[in-house]
Amino acid sequence: LPRRVLARVARDLKTRSDISLESEVATMVYVRQHTAIPVPIVYGYCPTRDNVLGQPFSIVSFIEGSDMNGMAWENLPLESKLIGIRDFATIVSQLSQLHFKAIGSIYFK
């Protein structure tokens, strides 16, 4: 494992977080394999509560960055905003090139 990873642990006991985690991990792996979008590497996960944590979890590579909501975006200079908008458009374009036979979530076979 690299020096920095991100461990994500489900907190909601009432929803089917095991199903959503399974789909999230499968989607991250699929997008990473089929696009150039910088998606974290999935090092491991457990979609069920049958583990020492008692909750679904995933361990992924840490990607440096910041949330672009609210003040972070507002405080950026115009040139940085334009770069961010171009990057976002590139991501949307790559995602629009993926085609599926049905509508729904992605899961491992």
N, C-alpha and C positions, 0 to 999 in steps of 0.2 A: 504494500500500500504506500501511496505517497505520504509526505509529511502532514498534509492537511486534507481531511475528508469532512464530509458533512453527514451527520447521522440524523435522520428524520424519523420521529416516532409518532404514531397516531395517538391522539389524545381522546378522541370521541368514542365512548363506549356504546353509544346508542345506534350509530349508523353502521353500514356495511363497509367500514374502512378497509377491510381485507380485500374486497373486490376492487375498490377504487385504487388501492396501492398496487395491486397486480396490474391493472390497466395502465397506471401512471408509469410503472417501470417498463412494461412492454412498449409503451409509446416512446419513452426516452430512448430505448435501445433501437427501435425501428427508425426514428428520426435521425439518430446518430449514424446509422448504417446507410441511410438513403439520401442524406442531404449533407451540406457543409455547415449546417447550423451548429454552433458550439453548445452542444448538450452535454451535461455531466456524464462521466463514465459511471455505470452502475457496478459496484464491487460486490454487492451482496444485498439480499433482502429476505424478509420472511413476511408473507402476506397474511399469516394467521396470528392468533394470540397464543399459539403453542410454542412459546419460547420463554427465556428467562425474564424478559421485560413484560410479558403478558399483553403485549400490543404489537400490531404490525409495525415493521420498521424497514428502512432502507439505508444503505451506506453508499454514498456517491462521492465523486471527486468534487473538491471545492473549486468553484469558479469565482475569481475576483470580480467584483462589480458592485453596483448599487441599485436600489429601487428607484425608478424614475417617476414615481408618483409625487405629487405635491411640490414641496419646497425644493427638492433636489432638481427637478426639471426647471422650475421657475428661476432658479439661481444660475443656470448654465448660460454661458455666452451663446449668441446666435449661431456661430460656426459649429459649436458642439451640438446644439439642437439639430442643425441640418445633418450632421454626421449621424446622429441617433435616428433621425427620420429615415435617412437612406438605408441604414442598417436594418431598421424595422421593415422597410419595404422589401429588402432583399430576403429577409426571413419569410415574409408573407408570400413572396413569389416562389420560393423554394417549396413551401408547404403546399401551395396551389398546384404544384407539379405532381404531387403524390396522388395516385388513383386507387380506389378500392372498389370491390364488387358489391359492397353493402354499406349501409349506414350503421354506425354504432361504435363501441369502444374497441380498442385493440387489446388482445390477450395473447399470451404464449400458447402454442399448441400443446 
